[in-house]
Amino acid sequence: AEIPLAGWLLSTSNRIRIIAEGKSCLTEAEAADAVEGPTPSPEQASGGVTSVAALGGATLLTLDTAHGLATGQRLLLDGVTCGACSQEEEDMFNREHVVQSVVNETSLVIPVGFPDGEYPAMTVDSATWRRSDLQTYKDVRVATAGRYLVCWRAQSAAISATASEAGVLLVTD
């Protein structure tokens, strides 16, 4: 089975642990005996960036693969550079964005704008994108029906005190 997890600024270093109901995500509670998996790293849609360009008061972002995103969903950009602009202007691109509109399967609009005639010439040679509001954990197998807590933490090395309850997994016969 798969477990989709929604949030914001999610990354492939995030981890989940499925524990017995009645235990706490804030302790080192072992994974429930009846549960196998999930795979350690979650899957997230991602790829390269082909171009960024001014589109009115926003930015047209063209990606190298189909993005599967809808208006209101989030993606994180990284590696967009500019030889003649400030760090602040680069940082306007290299962060999380909400999709303002979808143009087609490889192009979308994000709310990054500059005054008319002042849009910087951006370079995307090593730029990447990653969906940052949804990740999927695969290969979850549960042998016994019941209620289980799904615990989430930002990375595998994080201490349990930083874990939080992401939801409940209800398995029926």
Summary of the structure (lengths in Angstrom):
residues: 173
radius of gyration: 19.6
end to end distance: 14.1
largest distance: 62.7
contacts: 487
relative contact order: 0.32
helix: 6%
strand: 41%
